[in-house]
């Protein structure tokens, strides 16, 4: 994210220059300390150092007012002592460079250090003007951070092996700090690697003499050790050069080289096919040691043969003191032992003895399991990231078949399923000799049959993907193999407790790199690569594993389904979220087996999560999956409440998108024994089974039931255009959930009120509710719909006329792309369209509206069972797009949209039944359609029909959330409009429906 306030070396806010010297100095003083700001007295003293104004406090207030005008009203805040900026460190370049310099300096990972350093340096290009004022002082103070960034970048380049690039920047850093031996050490290494040892030796000797002459001391121990190594001739025994580019491993190479400088023994650990051997060769080529011996052990079959193989490769004869002879032959070298996993005991014993006999020897091993020595540092080699996998696939595919078509999305999707294993990527790429990318992806369901036939120079154990995993499988004892097949039932990873519940231990699988270990907010988790999991699943024959897995899922559901509705929902929702894929798998098994207990428990906990996340795409199929089974299920007493939870949440969602009607999950609720509405789930269930009495239940003495009834009634009344009734119901809901006992419902109530105000175009009234809900979610650490809340802030800010504020919220919205949640892609583009129109960028805004309509296409709300042409969200977007084009005289670009709206609206009006319609549709949506057609008719000169349609839109209380577009046309100020509007003033809902249908028929 680029800083919003720039002070180095120019002064600007969101790209707009700030030129007033005193205003620039004010911002510099406030930016110097974002946390505490600056006192009023200091601001006055520094801003008017010589000639104080007659009323300094008033003059400062005027200057602060100017700053707020240019930066936004809430950007400068009052403090007890003075003022401060409300911006974060990353939003102010003068603060960001300090943070980035500290991060780059402290990072052990040179790749991360380089990213931080270059990000910091990019904030301060060119030279800043100097002077005696506060702005110049701020820049002078940040100069040390800039120097630290240059130094960190230089060190990172060297440690990443980019020696040719590093020499010049290291030289510059050493010139700035001529006694910085850390920089000199990397400079000598880089010079030796890029220009030869003689240049590095010459530089060292120059430094040594200067140090002796000036201070009478010698260089540090590390420099002296490097000097001695540089004096040796460079010899690399058994080290291979790359046949092609070594992609995506620069950071790993630098990390392993770094470990070799600090640890006697370094082990590169990871599953087969990950590229451990190739990385070991790269390390051997780049190592500081002048002598390197590379010994492959794949052909050694017994632990007792390890020492003999190493002695043979090194040319050491067989003697009783063979290890001592090897140590003597090696000297201060690097010994690389490749493929140790099958003889790990023999290697560990040899390396332990070798290390005890030498001082300067370094050992590098590659293995699927670490050696387990106290002298060892293990480096867990990660999988390739997706971008690198895609690049590797493209390179190998084009080598296999030049000119092959490689659709970007198809390649990315294919690589996403290859676990980041270079071997799997290369084997898949080789298949494009005879297949398209799409065909390879389709056949990946049997990856072991597909991914075979590697290059002939690959070792036999790497000729097929199955051979790679089989090699690991054979290294496991029986208990390890049993654990591997058992734990393959978890598609989403698992905890140690989950593994133990299924009677499996993770220890041996972790040791053999068959499990990935990660720390998460909910604790340590283990995960199999999909390749390994599929192999193990194919070996699984014991059906008891599935039964144990279902027991685990059922117990999890019973334990967790209620907690998210309590006062601290974050831990429970986080835990459910990480187990989501496992629970889905359990649900599939349970449905197949008609296991009602498990279906009820798992469906309940998943429905809770997806209700929280507004995950329509998953809620809809859940209703269909569980409705049939639960409708003839008779729960035991301990499963009654989870059954109630599953049925209630599924029914509530279905009513939202389909409207109140008979359905299987509602039948389930009616069949369950009644229970007092003393929990939120029970209150929801009670409200649903009494859906025809909701209006009475609004005043129920049971607070939870009253709160839920008001929530539903709020939507029902909005549907029939009674916005004041809807607002009153939402306010009552907020009263019920005012305490902290049910924060989730309080957030919903706040957002419901904001939503109502936004639908009325009252953004200024909506903003306080959204902000309060936002703060509450921050405090809880759980987000119902972060992106949706941010977009609401954008739209409400636009309605309130705060365009800059709207843009700031839009630009900080994370991951604004289509995901599995309904309509996100189209909504993102729609919001950007309104922003562009608000900025006066008409062509861009209109183009974005057309793009939003294209994105929404023929989509439908999951589970709504609505024809695509009647889908509510699609119709709203089409309405707003038509209005936008009519407002700006470009109706010709959306003629097809205009032509389709009358038919859709006529059908909706004819079929509308107030108490049975979906909560997503209703009169306000129909009003938006009426406004679109009215604006279109007015733009074409059809005054009579246009005014009637607009007047009806007002009476339907049309949706106004998209502003400035959905405002009334200027024609509504004419007497003719007042006359038309008055004719609809006293009509009820049915009469308005009839009037709208008649107007549409007359329009022709």
Buried (B, 14 or more C-beta within 10 A) or exposed (E): EEBBBBBBBBBBBBEEEBEBEBBBBBBBBBBBEBEEBBBBEBBBEBBBEEEEEEEBEEBBEEBBEBBBEBBBEEBBEEEEEBBBBBBBBBBBBBBBBBBBBBBBBEBEBBBBBBBBBBBBBEBBEEEBEEEEBBBBBBBEEBBEBBBBBBBBBBBBBBBBBBBEBBBEBBBEBBEEEEEBBBBBBBBBBBBBBBBEBEBBBEBBEEBBEEBEEEEEEEBBEEBEBBBEBBEBEBEBBBBBEEEEEBBBBBBBBBBBBBBBBEBBBBBBBBBBBBBBBBBBBBBBBBBBBBBBBBBBBBEBEEBEBBBBBBBEBBEBEEEEEBBBBBBEEBEBBBBBBBBBBBBBBBBBBBBBBBBEEBEEBBBBBBBBBBBEBEBBBBBEBBBBEEEBBBBBBBBBBBBBBEEBEBEEEBBBBBBEBBBBBBBBBBBBBBBBEEBBBEEBBEBBEEBBEBBBEBEEEBBEBBBBBBBBBBBBBEBBEEEBBBBBBBBBBBBBBBBBEBBEBBEBBBEBBBBBBBBBBEEEEBEEBBBBBBBBBBBBBEEBEEEEBBBBBBBBBBEBBBEBBBBBBBEEBBBBBBBBBBBBEBBBBBBEBBBEEEBBBBBBBBBBBBBBBBBBBBBBBBBBEBBEBBBEBBBEBEBEEEBBBBBBBBBBBBBBBBBBBBBBEEBBBBBBBEBBEEBEBEBBBBBBBBBBBBBEEBBEBBEBEBBBBBBBBBBBBBBBBBBBBBBEBBBBBBBBBBEBBEEEBBBBBBBBBBBBBBBBBBBBBBBBBBBBBBBBBBEBBEEBEBBBBBBBBBBBBBBBBBBBEBBBBBBBBBBEBEEBEBEEBBBBBBBBBBBBBBBBBBBEBBEBBBBBBBBBBEBBEEBBBBBBEBEEBBBBBBBBBBBBBBBBBBBBEBBEBBEEBBEBBBEBBBEBBEEBEBEEBBBBBBBBBBBBBBBBBBBBBBBEEBBEBBBBBBBBBBBBBBBBBBBBBBBBBEBBEEEEBEEBBEEBEEBEBEEBBEBBBEBBEEBE
